[in-house]
Amino acid sequence: MTTTNTGEPTILLIAGHWLGAWAWDEVVEHLTAAGRRAIPMTLPGLDEADRERASRTLDDQAAAIERVAAAEKQPVVIVAHSGANAPVSLVLDQHPELVRRVVWIDSGPVAPGSVFAPDLPDDLGELPLPPFDALGQQASLEGLSTEDLARFRARAVPEPGPVLRQPVELANDARLQVPTTLVCCSIPGAQLMELAHAGHPMFAEVARLQHVDVIDLPTGHWPMWSRSDDLAQLVAAAATSRDSGTAS
């Protein structure tokens, strides 16, 4: 029987667009075997049983994360993959005291005013998972098996339009003090930091963080499937690391 290390922080796992808690199954298995308490989340709008899911907003998603984090006895570690960066950035802005560390998986914090899809038509209620040929031009599919892709296609839930169109309003610089780990998969960490310091809009917020660790995990954009064991080990280590990151 696996014993959970009760003195260690709870790990909240939040996947990106089209994905729910199921996307973390293998990672949770590894973390649980190592005695870690992990809670994978399905954000509002990504529960296929929710009849109102297409109307859910970033605010709804951030509120759901906050409720889970606040229910824990101590600050949590949030693991945010890809498009989960928008609601998690809101949580860090509104309730930094709830977060011991944030671990970005092939992702990073968004800048104030960011909109994921500003050109998305107002009458488009939701955005289904694109064909893999198109998706692969936007994000690396490296390391994914035929079975991985089949499961992705079968279980993906269309992303709510309001989530993609809503600006991310940030005002609390305390979010920049939360210890941060960047797990870089489809782009090397050194390149990411170069882009951040050069002011690239996708990575500019990274340059403002005060405590950052950068870790490379070379693979595609969905390491929870392509390198689940390695990712789980990195997450477990980051979750218990002290605030040792250097100012970026």
BELSUL-V423820 format. One record per residue. RES is the residue in one letter. PHI is phi in degrees with one decimal (999 if undefined). D_CENTER is the distance of its C-alpha to the mean C-alpha in Angstrom with 2 decimals. Layout:
res=RES phi=PHI d_center=D_CENTER
res=RES phi=PHI d_center=D_CENTER
This chain:
res=M phi=999 d_center=29.68
res=T phi=-80.8 d_center=26.42
res=T phi=-102.4 d_center=26.51
res=T phi=-79.8 d_center=23.45
res=N phi=-79.8 d_center=23.47
res=T phi=-67.1 d_center=23.74
res=G phi=-80.7 d_center=23.87
res=E phi=-94.3 d_center=20.40
res=P phi=-68.8 d_center=17.33
res=T phi=-69.4 d_center=15.45
res=I phi=-108.0 d_center=11.99
res=L phi=-95.1 d_center=9.61
res=L phi=-107.6 d_center=7.31
res=I phi=-129.2 d_center=5.08
res=A phi=-87.2 d_center=5.21
res=G phi=-82.1 d_center=5.87
res=H phi=-55.8 d_center=9.45
res=W phi=74.7 d_center=12.31
res=L phi=-115.7 d_center=10.71
res=G phi=-118.4 d_center=11.41
res=A phi=-57.9 d_center=11.72
res=W phi=-57.7 d_center=14.06
res=A phi=-63.1 d_center=11.66
res=W phi=-99.4 d_center=11.33
res=D phi=-50.6 d_center=15.13
res=E phi=-68.4 d_center=16.13
res=V phi=-64.7 d_center=13.69
res=V phi=-60.9 d_center=14.83
res=E phi=-59.0 d_center=18.33
res=H phi=-66.7 d_center=18.23
res=L phi=-65.0 d_center=16.82
res=T phi=-64.2 d_center=19.40
res=A phi=-62.5 d_center=22.09
res=A phi=-89.7 d_center=21.44
res=G phi=84.7 d_center=21.93
res=R phi=-95.0 d_center=18.47
res=R phi=-91.6 d_center=17.48
res=A phi=-127.4 d_center=14.16
res=I phi=-120.4 d_center=13.17
res=P phi=-81.5 d_center=11.00
res=M phi=-113.7 d_center=10.57
res=T phi=-107.1 d_center=11.70
res=L phi=-73.0 d_center=11.17
res=P phi=-53.1 d_center=14.49
res=G phi=98.7 d_center=15.51
res=L phi=-118.8 d_center=14.12
res=D phi=-97.7 d_center=16.84
res=E phi=-63.5 d_center=19.62
res=A phi=-84.9 d_center=22.19
res=D phi=-84.9 d_center=21.55
res=R phi=-68.7 d_center=24.34
res=E phi=-102.4 d_center=23.07
res=R phi=-61.9 d_center=19.51
res=A phi=-67.7 d_center=20.22
res=S phi=-98.9 d_center=20.99
res=R phi=-70.0 d_center=17.84
res=T phi=-119.8 d_center=16.34
res=L phi=-61.6 d_center=13.44
res=D phi=-62.6 d_center=15.68
res=D phi=-61.5 d_center=15.88
res=Q phi=-67.4 d_center=12.18
res=A phi=-62.3 d_center=12.07
res=A phi=-63.0 d_center=15.30
res=A phi=-65.3 d_center=14.17
res=I phi=-64.5 d_center=11.52
res=E phi=-60.9 d_center=14.37
res=R phi=-61.9 d_center=16.85
res=V phi=-66.6 d_center=15.26
res=A phi=-63.7 d_center=14.71
res=A phi=-67.4 d_center=18.24
res=A phi=-76.5 d_center=19.78
res=E phi=-82.7 d_center=19.20
res=K phi=-83.0 d_center=22.07
res=Q phi=-149.9 d_center=20.27
res=P phi=-55.4 d_center=17.15
res=V phi=-100.0 d_center=14.02
res=V phi=-103.2 d_center=11.39
res=I phi=-102.6 d_center=7.83
res=V phi=-106.2 d_center=5.45
res=A phi=-119.2 d_center=1.75
res=H phi=-104.1 d_center=2.63
res=S phi=50.2 d_center=5.17
res=G phi=-68.1 d_center=6.39
res=A phi=-69.3 d_center=4.13
res=N phi=-64.0 d_center=5.26
res=A phi=-69.2 d_center=8.56
res=P phi=-64.1 d_center=8.84
res=V phi=-69.3 d_center=7.19
res=S phi=-61.6 d_center=9.61
res=L phi=-62.9 d_center=12.21
res=V phi=-62.1 d_center=11.93
res=L phi=-62.0 d_center=12.39
res=D phi=-74.1 d_center=15.22
res=Q phi=-87.4 d_center=16.88
res=H phi=-142.3 d_center=16.63
res=P phi=-61.8 d_center=15.92
res=E phi=-67.8 d_center=18.39
res=L phi=-85.2 d_center=16.17
res=V phi=-118.9 d_center=13.69
res=R phi=-77.1 d_center=15.20
res=R phi=-157.5 d_center=12.49
res=V phi=-115.5 d_center=8.90
res=V phi=-114.4 d_center=7.62
res=W phi=-90.7 d_center=5.66
res=I phi=-102.7 d_center=5.94
res=D phi=47.2 d_center=8.20
res=S phi=-158.7 d_center=6.75
res=G phi=179.7 d_center=8.00
res=P phi=-66.3 d_center=9.35
res=V phi=-93.3 d_center=11.35
res=A phi=-84.6 d_center=15.10
res=P phi=-54.4 d_center=17.24
res=G phi=85.4 d_center=18.49
res=S phi=-63.6 d_center=15.90
res=V phi=-129.7 d_center=16.12
res=F phi=-65.3 d_center=14.14
res=A phi=-134.3 d_center=17.35
res=P phi=-64.0 d_center=20.33
res=D phi=-95.4 d_center=22.84
res=L phi=-65.2 d_center=21.79
res=P phi=-56.9 d_center=25.10
res=D phi=-62.1 d_center=25.54
res=D phi=-88.6 d_center=27.11
res=L phi=-90.2 d_center=24.22
res=G phi=-72.0 d_center=22.84
res=E phi=-157.1 d_center=19.94
res=L phi=-119.2 d_center=18.65
res=P phi=-69.8 d_center=19.02
res=L phi=-59.2 d_center=17.42
res=P phi=-68.4 d_center=19.62
res=P phi=-56.5 d_center=22.05
res=F phi=-64.1 d_center=20.71
res=D phi=-59.9 d_center=23.16
res=A phi=-73.2 d_center=21.60
res=L phi=-61.5 d_center=17.96
res=G phi=-64.8 d_center=18.95
res=Q phi=-80.2 d_center=20.25
res=Q phi=-102.9 d_center=16.92
res=A phi=-150.2 d_center=14.69
res=S phi=-69.4 d_center=16.17
res=L phi=-96.3 d_center=17.08
res=E phi=-55.3 d_center=18.60
res=G phi=88.7 d_center=19.02
res=L phi=-88.3 d_center=18.60
res=S phi=-81.4 d_center=21.79
res=T phi=-58.8 d_center=23.72
res=E phi=-66.7 d_center=22.74
res=D phi=-60.0 d_center=18.98
res=L phi=-65.7 d_center=19.56
res=A phi=-64.3 d_center=21.89
res=R phi=-67.4 d_center=19.53
res=F phi=-55.7 d_center=16.79
res=R phi=-64.8 d_center=19.59
res=A phi=-71.7 d_center=21.09
res=R phi=-107.2 d_center=18.18
res=A phi=-62.0 d_center=16.14
res=V phi=-114.6 d_center=16.50
res=P phi=-54.5 d_center=17.21
res=E phi=-80.0 d_center=14.83
res=P phi=-61.6 d_center=16.74
res=G phi=-56.7 d_center=18.58
res=P phi=-58.8 d_center=18.29
res=V phi=-64.3 d_center=14.49
res=L phi=-78.3 d_center=15.05
res=R phi=-98.7 d_center=18.10
res=Q phi=-78.2 d_center=17.37
res=P phi=-66.1 d_center=17.44
res=V phi=-92.5 d_center=15.09
res=E phi=-90.8 d_center=17.81
res=L phi=-125.6 d_center=17.37
res=A phi=-142.2 d_center=20.43
res=N phi=-108.4 d_center=19.88
res=D phi=-67.9 d_center=19.91
res=A phi=-61.5 d_center=19.29
res=R phi=-61.7 d_center=15.54
res=L phi=-75.3 d_center=16.47
res=Q phi=-89.9 d_center=18.06
res=V phi=-68.0 d_center=15.15
res=P phi=-54.0 d_center=15.06
res=T phi=-132.2 d_center=12.28
res=T phi=-121.5 d_center=11.57
res=L phi=-103.7 d_center=10.60
res=V phi=-98.4 d_center=10.58
res=C phi=-98.6 d_center=12.25
res=C phi=-111.2 d_center=13.02
res=S phi=-86.9 d_center=14.58
res=I phi=-137.8 d_center=15.82
res=P phi=-62.5 d_center=17.54
res=G phi=-59.1 d_center=16.65
res=A phi=-62.2 d_center=20.15
res=Q phi=-67.8 d_center=19.88
res=L phi=-61.2 d_center=16.63
res=M phi=-67.4 d_center=18.41
res=E phi=-61.4 d_center=21.50
res=L phi=-64.0 d_center=19.86
res=A phi=-61.9 d_center=18.37
res=H phi=-72.3 d_center=21.85
res=A phi=-83.1 d_center=23.47
res=G phi=86.4 d_center=21.72
res=H phi=-56.4 d_center=19.81
res=P phi=-59.0 d_center=18.24
res=M phi=-74.1 d_center=14.85
res=F phi=-123.2 d_center=14.74
res=A phi=-58.5 d_center=17.35
res=E phi=-65.3 d_center=15.34
res=V phi=-59.8 d_center=14.58
res=A phi=-66.5 d_center=18.37
res=R phi=-94.4 d_center=18.68
res=L phi=-68.8 d_center=16.69
res=Q phi=-94.4 d_center=19.28
res=H phi=-137.0 d_center=18.01
res=V phi=-130.5 d_center=16.00
res=D phi=-110.7 d_center=16.01
res=V phi=-117.1 d_center=15.39
res=I phi=-127.6 d_center=15.32
res=D phi=-92.0 d_center=16.05
res=L phi=-134.8 d_center=15.27
res=P phi=-62.1 d_center=17.15
res=T phi=-177.6 d_center=16.29
res=G phi=-83.7 d_center=14.78
res=H phi=-79.7 d_center=11.42
res=W phi=-122.9 d_center=10.89
res=P phi=-68.6 d_center=11.75
res=M phi=-64.3 d_center=11.20
res=W phi=-108.9 d_center=14.44
res=S phi=-77.4 d_center=16.17
res=R phi=-144.3 d_center=15.98
res=S phi=-61.2 d_center=14.85
res=D phi=-64.9 d_center=17.42
res=D phi=-62.8 d_center=16.74
res=L phi=-63.7 d_center=12.99
res=A phi=-60.4 d_center=13.99
res=Q phi=-64.8 d_center=16.58
res=L phi=-65.5 d_center=14.47
res=V phi=-63.5 d_center=12.08
res=A phi=-60.7 d_center=15.36
res=A phi=-67.9 d_center=16.98
res=A phi=-65.3 d_center=14.42
res=A phi=-63.2 d_center=14.44
res=T phi=-109.1 d_center=18.17
res=S phi=-74.7 d_center=18.70
res=R phi=-84.8 d_center=20.49
res=D phi=-78.1 d_center=19.87
res=S phi=-95.8 d_center=21.22
res=G phi=-63.4 d_center=19.16
res=T phi=-91.9 d_center=21.49
res=A phi=-61.0 d_center=21.42
res=S phi=-76.5 d_center=20.20
